[in-house]
């Protein structure tokens, strides 16, 4: 599937950098990191079923990795790839399935294993929110607050609410497909070969997050023998937002 992209910078001596966002996000979620990497050609993608990219009933990591491979193929065939959460799993799958397309890989607060959590309740809350006659994001926030207590979570998903004059408000994501594929999303594909990608890998974990546990770090080291793991103090799962400068500096230094 051809993905919608936000591209900054011109082709240079180094390959482009692909930025892949997490579940219920969009390309713009990693805009701060893109700005930090000014001087490189940076491609922020809307993953399938998100933002302005196409919709599909297939939201497997093989499909997500294939989408990223298509972007890289159009950019010369090799890239540095940075992915957060769902985007991080897609980036890891890409590196294992198409190792020749990845020069360096950065994984933000996720590991190659199955998780027990689910975002289905949040998706159900979004789908159940009445968007009739909504003209301002603050109105949508008030209605969503009836089902989602956390203001930060609401602010995050409301970035993907499309408001256009004269048109009904709508979520810019395929909630039905994401809900149906939730087991796939929180899982990890079978059959990916450990060590298939032996290039440089950086995993950045939020010290306040439990997404890269001791088990998760062990899994990362099994799949990626050249991995370096950094933990950022005071940061949670949204490590690139909680510690933007530290993460930006780490990524910029690693991808050179």
C-alpha positions as CSV (number, residue, x, y, z in Angstrom):
1,X,0.0,0.0,0.0
2,X,1.3,3.5,-0.9
3,X,1.5,5.5,2.3
4,X,0.9,9.2,2.8
5,X,4.2,10.9,3.7
6,X,5.6,14.1,5.0
7,X,9.0,14.6,3.5
8,X,11.6,17.2,4.5
9,X,15.2,17.6,3.2
10,X,16.8,16.6,0.0
11,X,18.6,13.4,-0.9
12,X,22.2,13.4,0.4
13,X,25.3,11.2,1.0
14,X,23.4,9.4,3.8
15,X,20.2,7.4,3.1
16,X,16.8,8.9,4.2
17,X,15.3,8.4,7.6
18,X,11.9,6.8,7.9
19,X,9.8,7.7,10.9
20,X,7.0,5.3,11.8
21,X,4.4,6.3,14.4
22,X,2.4,4.1,16.9
23,X,-1.1,2.9,17.1
24,X,-3.8,5.6,16.8
25,X,-1.2,8.2,15.9
26,X,-0.1,9.8,12.6
27,X,3.0,11.0,10.8
28,X,2.9,14.3,12.7
29,X,3.5,12.6,16.1
30,X,7.2,12.3,15.3
31,X,7.5,15.9,13.9
32,X,9.7,17.0,16.8
33,X,12.2,14.2,16.0
34,X,12.0,15.1,12.3
35,X,13.0,18.7,13.1
36,X,15.9,17.4,15.2
37,X,17.2,15.5,12.2
38,X,17.2,18.5,10.0
39,X,20.0,18.2,7.4
40,X,18.9,14.6,6.6
41,X,16.1,13.6,4.2
42,X,13.3,12.6,6.6
43,X,10.1,10.8,5.7
44,X,7.3,10.7,8.2
45,X,4.7,8.2,7.2
46,X,1.0,7.7,8.1
47,X,0.8,4.0,8.7
48,X,-2.0,2.2,6.9
49,X,-5.4,2.7,8.5
50,X,-4.1,6.0,10.0
51,X,-4.0,9.6,8.9
52,X,-4.3,10.1,5.1
53,X,-3.0,6.7,4.2
54,X,-5.3,4.0,2.7
55,X,-7.5,1.6,4.7
56,X,-7.3,-2.2,4.7
57,X,-8.7,-5.1,6.7
58,X,-5.1,-6.4,6.9
59,X,-3.2,-4.7,9.6
60,X,-0.6,-7.5,10.2
61,X,3.0,-6.6,10.8
62,X,4.0,-8.3,7.6
63,X,1.7,-5.8,5.8
64,X,3.0,-2.9,7.7
65,X,6.6,-3.9,7.0
66,X,5.7,-4.3,3.3
67,X,4.3,-0.7,3.3
68,X,7.6,0.6,4.7
69,X,9.6,-1.4,2.2
70,X,7.6,0.3,-0.6
71,X,8.5,3.7,0.8
72,X,12.2,2.8,1.0
73,X,12.2,1.2,-2.5
74,X,10.9,4.6,-3.9
75,X,13.7,6.4,-2.1
76,X,16.6,4.3,-3.4
77,X,16.3,1.0,-1.6
78,X,17.9,1.6,1.8
79,X,17.1,3.8,4.8
80,X,17.6,4.4,8.5
81,X,14.3,3.5,10.2
82,X,12.9,4.8,13.5
83,X,9.7,3.4,14.9
84,X,7.7,4.0,18.0
85,X,5.5,1.3,19.6
86,X,3.4,-0.2,16.8
87,X,5.7,1.5,14.3
88,X,8.7,0.1,16.2
89,X,7.3,-3.5,15.7
90,X,6.7,-2.7,12.1
91,X,10.3,-1.4,11.7
92,X,11.7,-4.5,13.4
93,X,9.6,-6.8,11.2
94,X,10.9,-4.8,8.2
95,X,14.6,-5.3,9.3
96,X,14.1,-9.0,9.8
97,X,12.2,-9.6,6.5
98,X,14.2,-7.1,4.3
99,X,17.5,-6.7,6.0
100,X,19.1,-5.2,2.9
101,X,16.8,-2.2,3.1
102,X,17.8,-1.1,6.6
103,X,21.1,0.5,7.3
104,X,20.4,1.4,11.0
105,X,17.3,0.7,13.1
106,X,16.0,2.7,16.1
107,X,13.2,1.2,18.2
108,X,11.3,3.5,20.6
109,X,9.9,1.7,23.7
110,X,8.8,-1.6,22.3
111,X,10.1,-5.1,22.2
112,X,9.6,-8.1,19.8
113,X,7.1,-10.0,22.0
114,X,3.4,-10.2,22.7
115,X,1.9,-7.9,25.3
116,X,-1.2,-8.5,27.5
117,X,-2.6,-5.0,27.2
118,X,-5.2,-3.9,24.6
119,X,-6.4,-0.6,23.2
120,X,-9.8,-2.0,22.4
121,X,-11.6,0.0,25.2
122,X,-10.1,3.3,23.8
123,X,-11.1,2.4,20.3
124,X,-14.6,1.5,21.5
125,X,-14.8,4.9,23.3
126,X,-13.8,6.8,20.2
127,X,-16.3,4.9,18.0
128,X,-19.1,5.5,20.5
129,X,-18.5,9.2,20.8
130,X,-21.2,11.2,19.1
131,X,-19.4,13.6,16.6
132,X,-22.7,15.1,15.3
133,X,-22.5,18.9,14.9
134,X,-18.9,19.0,16.3
135,X,-17.1,22.1,14.9
136,X,-14.3,22.5,17.5
137,X,-11.9,20.0,19.0
138,X,-12.8,21.2,22.5
139,X,-16.4,20.0,21.9
140,X,-15.2,16.6,20.9
141,X,-12.9,16.5,23.9
142,X,-15.9,17.2,26.2
143,X,-17.9,14.3,24.6
144,X,-14.9,11.9,24.6
145,X,-14.3,12.8,28.3
146,X,-17.5,11.0,29.1
147,X,-15.7,7.7,28.2
148,X,-12.0,8.5,28.5
149,X,-10.9,10.1,31.8
150,X,-7.2,10.7,31.0
151,X,-6.8,14.2,29.4
152,X,-3.4,13.2,27.8
153,X,-4.9,10.2,26.1
154,X,-7.8,12.4,24.7
155,X,-5.4,15.0,23.5
156,X,-3.4,12.4,21.7
157,X,-6.3,10.8,19.8
158,X,-7.9,14.1,19.1
159,X,-5.0,15.0,16.9
160,X,-6.5,12.5,14.5
161,X,-10.0,14.1,14.5
162,X,-10.6,15.8,11.1
163,X,-12.7,19.0,11.2
164,X,-13.5,20.6,7.9
165,X,-16.0,23.4,7.4
166,X,-19.3,22.1,6.0
167,X,-18.4,18.4,6.5
168,X,-19.1,16.0,9.4
169,X,-16.3,15.5,11.9
170,X,-14.6,12.1,11.6
171,X,-11.7,10.1,13.0
172,X,-8.8,9.8,10.5
173,X,-8.3,6.1,11.2
174,X,-10.0,2.8,10.5
175,X,-11.2,2.0,14.0
176,X,-13.1,-1.1,12.9
177,X,-10.0,-2.7,11.3
178,X,-7.8,-1.7,14.2
179,X,-10.2,-3.2,16.7
180,X,-10.5,-6.4,14.6
181,X,-6.7,-6.7,14.4
182,X,-5.9,-5.9,18.0
183,X,-4.6,-9.4,18.9
184,X,-2.2,-9.1,15.9
185,X,-1.2,-5.6,17.0
186,X,-0.3,-6.4,20.6
187,X,1.3,-9.7,19.5
188,X,4.4,-10.5,17.6
189,X,4.5,-12.5,14.3
190,X,5.7,-16.1,14.3
191,X,8.4,-17.2,12.0
192,X,10.7,-14.2,12.0
193,X,14.2,-15.4,12.2
194,X,16.3,-14.2,15.2
195,X,19.5,-12.5,14.0
196,X,18.3,-12.0,10.4
197,X,19.3,-8.4,10.7
198,X,22.8,-8.0,12.1
199,X,23.2,-4.3,11.5
200,X,23.4,-1.6,14.2
201,X,20.2,-1.2,16.4
202,X,19.4,1.2,19.1
203,X,16.5,0.6,21.5
204,X,15.4,3.6,23.6
205,X,13.2,2.8,26.6
206,X,11.4,5.1,28.9
207,X,12.6,4.4,32.4
208,X,9.1,4.9,33.7
209,X,7.6,2.5,31.1
210,X,7.3,-1.2,31.4
211,X,7.2,-1.9,27.6
212,X,10.9,-2.9,27.6
213,X,11.0,-5.1,30.6
214,X,13.8,-7.6,31.4
215,X,12.0,-10.1,29.2
216,X,11.6,-7.5,26.5
217,X,15.3,-6.6,26.5
218,X,16.2,-10.3,26.3
219,X,14.0,-10.6,23.3
220,X,15.5,-7.6,21.6
221,X,19.0,-9.1,22.1
222,X,17.9,-12.4,20.6
223,X,16.6,-10.9,17.5
224,X,19.2,-8.1,17.1
225,X,22.7,-9.2,18.1
226,X,24.2,-5.7,17.5
227,X,21.7,-3.9,19.7
228,X,22.4,-1.1,22.2
229,X,19.7,-0.4,24.8
230,X,19.4,3.1,26.4
231,X,16.9,4.0,29.2
232,X,15.8,7.6,29.5
233,X,15.2,8.7,33.1
234,X,11.8,10.3,33.8
235,X,10.3,9.2,30.5
236,X,7.3,6.9,29.9
237,X,6.1,5.0,26.9
238,X,5.9,8.3,24.9
239,X,9.6,8.6,25.4
240,X,10.2,10.9,22.4
241,X,7.7,13.4,23.8
242,X,8.6,13.1,27.5
243,X,12.4,13.5,26.8
244,X,12.4,15.1,23.3
245,X,16.0,16.5,23.6
246,X,17.6,13.4,25.0
247,X,15.9,11.1,22.5
248,X,16.6,13.4,19.6
249,X,20.2,13.7,20.5
250,X,20.5,9.9,20.9
251,X,18.9,9.2,17.6
252,X,20.8,11.9,15.7
253,X,24.1,10.6,17.1
254,X,23.3,6.9,16.4
255,X,22.3,7.4,12.8
256,X,25.2,9.8,12.2
